[in-house]
Structure formats: C-alpha cells, structure tokens
Amino acid sequence: MTFVVADDNESFDSLLRRFKKRVQGDRILSEIRKRRYFEQPSIVRKRKRAAKLRKSRRTTLKDLRRTY
C-alpha cells in the first residue's frame, strides 16, 4: 500500500505530486495494466522469452560496436 504523509503547510497539489511519483516508482500502475486481463501461462512464457531475446540481441549489438 502506497501512502504519503502530509507535511505542515503543504498544499494538496504538492502532496498529490509526491504520491504520483511514489506510485510510479513502485510500478503499481504497470502492474495493474498487466493484470487487467487474464493471460494464459503459455503466452506469458512466450512474451518473456521474446523480451529476453530482444535484450540479448541488444547487448550483443552493443558488444559488437565496442570492438570496432
């Protein structure tokens, strides 16, 4: 549960801004979007494998560029 404590003489706008930053930092919204719809385990595995492959390609390309 994310919460912020209001300081003395703090405006609601600054309190809301701090709360939004905290929520974004805790990655709550991305988790909500991810869990909005049910995703089959096979699709989850496929998506994770694709992300892993993309990351692997990216690091390989970076290593190739450094050698030249």
C-alpha positions as CSV (number, residue, x, y, z in Angstrom):
1,M,0.0,0.0,0.0
2,T,1.5,3.3,-1.1
3,F,0.9,6.4,1.1
4,V,2.5,9.8,1.8
5,V,2.3,11.8,4.9
6,A,1.4,15.5,4.6
7,D,3.9,18.0,6.0
8,D,2.9,21.1,7.8
9,N,1.5,23.8,5.4
10,E,1.9,21.5,2.4
11,S,-0.6,22.2,-0.4
12,F,-2.7,19.4,-1.8
13,D,-1.1,19.8,-5.2
14,S,2.4,19.0,-3.9
15,L,1.1,16.2,-1.8
16,L,-0.6,14.7,-4.9
17,R,2.5,15.2,-6.9
18,R,4.6,13.3,-4.3
19,F,2.0,10.5,-4.2
20,K,2.0,10.1,-8.0
21,K,5.8,9.9,-8.0
22,R,5.7,7.3,-5.3
23,V,3.1,5.2,-7.2
24,Q,5.2,5.4,-10.4
25,G,8.3,4.5,-8.5
26,D,6.6,1.4,-7.0
27,R,5.4,0.4,-10.5
28,I,1.9,-0.1,-9.3
29,L,0.2,1.2,-12.5
30,S,2.2,-1.0,-14.7
31,E,1.3,-4.0,-12.5
32,I,-2.4,-3.0,-12.7
33,R,-2.3,-2.8,-16.5
34,K,-0.5,-6.1,-16.7
35,R,-3.2,-7.8,-14.5
36,R,-6.2,-6.2,-16.2
37,Y,-6.8,-9.2,-18.4
38,F,-6.1,-12.9,-17.8
39,E,-3.1,-14.1,-19.8
40,Q,-2.5,-17.7,-20.4
41,P,0.7,-19.1,-19.0
42,S,1.9,-20.1,-22.4
43,I,1.5,-16.6,-23.7
44,V,3.3,-15.3,-20.6
45,R,6.2,-17.6,-21.3
46,K,6.3,-16.6,-25.0
47,R,6.3,-12.9,-24.1
48,K,9.1,-13.3,-21.5
49,R,11.1,-15.3,-24.0
50,A,10.7,-12.6,-26.6
51,A,11.8,-9.9,-24.2
52,K,14.8,-12.0,-23.2
53,L,15.8,-12.4,-26.8
54,R,15.4,-8.7,-27.5
55,K,17.6,-7.9,-24.6
56,S,20.2,-10.5,-25.6
57,R,20.3,-9.0,-29.2
58,R,20.7,-5.5,-27.8
59,T,23.7,-6.4,-25.6
60,T,25.3,-8.4,-28.5
61,L,25.0,-5.4,-30.8
62,K,26.5,-3.1,-28.1
63,D,29.4,-5.5,-27.7
64,L,30.0,-5.7,-31.5
65,R,30.0,-1.9,-31.7
66,R,32.6,-1.6,-29.0
67,T,35.0,-3.9,-30.7
68,Y,35.2,-1.7,-33.8
